[in-house]
Amino acid sequence: MRQALNFGIVALVALVLTLAPGGGSALNVLLTLLTMGFLAGIALFANRLYRQNRLAIDALTPAQRLVLYGSIGVALLTFTATARLFAVGGLGLLAWFALLGACSYGVFWVYTQSQRYE
């Protein structure tokens, strides 16, 4: 019952923000703040993940580190260009999925290579 009450309050606030005069700009500010908080959380998680695995990352070969950092960089650029790629249409959407798929495969390749025993 408590969850339904909380959901109702959030829905009421969202309704007021969208219907009130000037609510569109207030809604944009709220969504921007939520997006910034989400991205800051991802950055903190990535920082913690890096600090916990610093020795494992230093143990990678230079080629593996290049692929790992390159994949992460291309993924960040792809997420940054999401709006532009989606505006292109079907080809942009296909390019978005292809780029993220290649980045995912690069990280997976580095992981499998680092786990091999030679």
C-alpha positions in Angstrom: 0.0 0.0 0.0 2.9 2.3 0.8 4.4 1.8 -2.7 1.1 2.7 -4.3 1.0 6.0 -2.3 4.6 6.8 -3.3 3.8 6.1 -6.9 0.7 8.3 -6.7 2.7 11.2 -5.3 5.3 10.9 -8.0 2.6 10.7 -10.7 0.9 13.8 -9.2 4.2 15.8 -9.2 4.8 14.8 -12.8 1.3 15.8 -13.8 1.7 19.2 -12.1 5.1 19.7 -13.8 3.7 18.9 -17.3 0.4 20.8 -17.0 1.5 23.9 -15.1 2.4 27.0 -17.1 6.2 26.9 -17.6 6.1 23.3 -16.5 7.9 22.2 -19.6 11.0 24.1 -18.7 10.8 22.8 -15.0 10.5 19.3 -16.3 13.5 19.8 -18.6 15.5 21.0 -15.6 14.4 18.0 -13.5 15.3 15.5 -16.3 18.7 17.2 -16.8 19.4 16.9 -13.0 18.4 13.3 -13.0 20.5 12.5 -16.1 23.5 14.3 -14.5 23.1 12.3 -11.3 22.9 9.1 -13.2 26.0 9.8 -15.2 27.8 10.9 -12.0 26.9 7.5 -10.5 28.3 5.7 -13.5 31.5 7.7 -13.3 31.9 6.9 -9.6 31.2 3.2 -10.3 33.8 3.2 -13.1 36.4 4.9 -10.8 35.8 2.3 -8.1 36.0 -0.6 -10.6 39.3 0.8 -11.9 40.8 1.2 -8.4 39.8 -2.4 -7.4 41.3 -3.9 -10.6 44.3 -1.7 -11.1 46.8 -4.6 -10.7 44.9 -6.7 -13.3 44.8 -3.8 -15.7 48.5 -3.2 -15.3 49.1 -6.9 -16.0 47.6 -6.6 -19.4 49.8 -6.5 -22.5 50.0 -3.1 -24.2 47.8 -4.4 -27.1 45.1 -5.5 -24.7 45.2 -2.2 -22.8 44.9 -0.4 -26.2 41.8 -2.4 -27.1 40.3 -2.0 -23.7 40.7 1.8 -23.5 39.8 2.2 -27.2 36.6 0.2 -26.7 35.6 2.3 -23.6 36.4 5.5 -25.5 34.4 4.6 -28.6 31.5 3.5 -26.4 31.6 6.9 -24.6 31.7 8.8 -27.9 28.8 6.6 -29.2 26.7 7.4 -26.1 27.5 11.1 -26.6 26.4 11.0 -30.2 23.2 9.0 -29.6 20.9 11.9 -30.4 22.6 12.7 -33.7 22.8 9.0 -34.7 19.1 8.5 -33.9 18.2 11.6 -35.9 19.7 10.1 -39.0 17.2 7.3 -39.0 17.6 3.6 -39.5 21.2 3.8 -40.7 22.1 5.8 -37.6 20.4 3.3 -35.3 22.2 0.5 -37.1 25.6 2.3 -36.7 24.8 2.9 -33.0 24.2 -0.8 -32.4 27.2 -1.8 -34.5 29.6 0.6 -32.6 28.3 -0.6 -29.2 28.5 -4.2 -30.3 32.1 -3.8 -31.5 33.0 -2.1 -28.2 31.4 -4.9 -26.2 33.3 -7.5 -28.2 36.5 -5.6 -27.6 36.0 -5.6 -23.8 35.0 -9.3 -24.0 38.1 -10.1 -26.0 40.4 -8.4 -23.5 38.7 -10.3 -20.7 39.1 -13.7 -22.4 42.7 -13.0 -23.3 43.5 -12.0 -19.8 42.0 -15.2 -18.4 44.0 -17.5 -20.6 46.8 -19.5 -19.1 49.9 -19.6 -21.3 
